[in-house]
Structures are given as structure tokens and as C-alpha cells.
Amino acid sequence: ALRGYKMTVFEALPVVGGMLSVAIPEYRLPRDILADEVKSVTDLGVEIRVNTPIGGDLTLDGLFEEGCKSVFLAMGAHGNLPLNIRGEGAKEVVSGVKFLRDFNLGRKMEIGQRVVVIGGGNVAIDGARSALRLGAKEVTILYRRSRQEMPASDEEIEAAISEGVNITYLAAPLEVLVEEEGRV
């Protein structure tokens, strides 16, 4: 855009900002700051189309047929690593990325009074703190290594602990126990 090219961003999500909007909770990335950053891009003349994933009716061939000279693909990292343990496919087991996306999009979510988060990165910390904000009474993070090896930032770990999140170190689940009714 700065060099005079007409630019269009096709955003699959219903909001602009990609993972910044749907993976990072507002208490860590205030939405007014994100909106200012997006505005600095749209002020350059960049068009952003939300709810417009590439695929289906919108194809790369179609974009070239419409006159696009080049296409830059920048898909976000919306995936997660599986636990590879029995029971992880249970209805009440949700990936951290999906949980945060639904939370940040304001989707209706039902969580229990007790929540366990498996992991030690910022997604785990954000998920735990968000679960508290959704009304969970007890949130515990299980992390397989020591506190010193935890990849989440120290500031975020301390904030989670001060908000009431429990962290158990050197713990790696072997299985998610699922009752006959399908409840974890």
C-alpha cells in the first residue's frame, strides 16, 4: 500500500486482527490499541474483508482471474498440539486456541466450576485466566516441567497466580477419564 499497490486482506474470521483479536484476551491486548493499529493499515487504503476465507467460492485462481497480480498467503497459527492421551476427544475437552477464540468472540460457553488447563505457555495462562473470568471457581494449570522451564512470561504467570490460578508443576496427564454419561 505504501508503494501504491491496491491491497485487499481476506480475513476468514468475523473480526479483523486475526490471532491478535481472537487468541489474546482484551486484558492483555486492549481492543482500542488493536483498533488503532488496524486503522493505521486501512488509512493506507487497504481494504479488509472479514468472514472471507480463501477456499470454496473464493479461490486463488479466481483472484488471478479477477485481475490480482500477486497473492500473499499469511494464514495464522490457529492450530494446537494434540495431547495424544486417551479421552482427549471428550466433549468437555477443548483446545486452548478454540477456547480463547470462542471467549474473545463472545460466544456462549459453558464451563464447569473446576477447570484444568494442560500446558505452560501463554495460551495456557490466558486460558486459565479467561476461565476465571467466565466464572470457574477453581482453575488449575498442569505443567510437565518446572516453573523455570515454563515458556509463559513471568509477568503473566505471576498475574495468573495473583488471580487465584493454581499451578502444579512436573505433572503430565496420562488420560482424561470420561464417565458413562460422557462427562469428564
Sequence and secondary structure as in RCSB ss.txt:
>XXXX:A:sequence
ALRGYKMTVFEALPVVGGMLSVAIPEYRLPRDILADEVKSVTDLGVEIRVNTPIGGDLTLDGLFEEGCKSVFLAM
GAHGNLPLNIRGEGAKEVVSGVKFLRDFNLGRKMEIGQRVVVIGGGNVAIDGARSALRLGAKEVTILYRRSRQEM
PASDEEIEAAISEGVNITYLAAPLEVLVEEEGRV
>XXXX:A:secstr
 TTS   EEE SSSSTTTHHHHTS TTTS HHHHHHHHHHHHTTT EEESS  SBTTB HHHHHHTT S      
         SBTTTSTT   HHHHHHHHHTT      SEEEEE  SHHHHHHHHHHHHTT SEEEEE SS GGG 
 S HHHHHHHHHHT EEE S   SB    TTS  
